[in-house]
Amino acid sequence: MAARNALLKHLRVNARPVPPNPSSVSLSFVHLLRRNFSEEVRGSFLDKSEVADRVVSVVKNFQKVDPSKVTPSAHFQNDLGLDSLDTVEIVMAFEEEFGFEIPDNEADKIHSINLAVDFIASHPQAK
């Protein structure tokens, strides 16, 4: 106990006494989870409209794309005339823009701006 108190004083951590009632312990724990964990999880996803704007910007800046053809629902091959290598390069540009690696099996499924926005907005590592 003395070691614990010395450690807590050294770390400057204020320790609360344990509540005597077991039900209040579970309520405190639930409150702690709700307050800390859920805010971090909810806060870790980007706003979908922000993602859409950034994705459209990345696609418009791709040198093989006519910016006037880029719409939020544009398909990379059908609407923008990109081939499979161009699509890989676009996905790599998304990785650079949003700061995380898109696994190959997921990258193969991204064929349009809508699909890119949905995937990136739902990914917790996107920045």
Secondary structure as UniProt FT lines:
FT   HELIX           2..11
FT   HELIX           22..32
FT   HELIX           33..37
FT   HELIX           38..43
FT   HELIX           48..61
FT   TURN            63..64
FT   HELIX           67..69
FT   TURN            72..73
FT   TURN            76..80
FT   HELIX           84..98
FT   HELIX           104..107
FT   TURN            108..109
FT   HELIX           113..121
FT   TURN            124..125
//
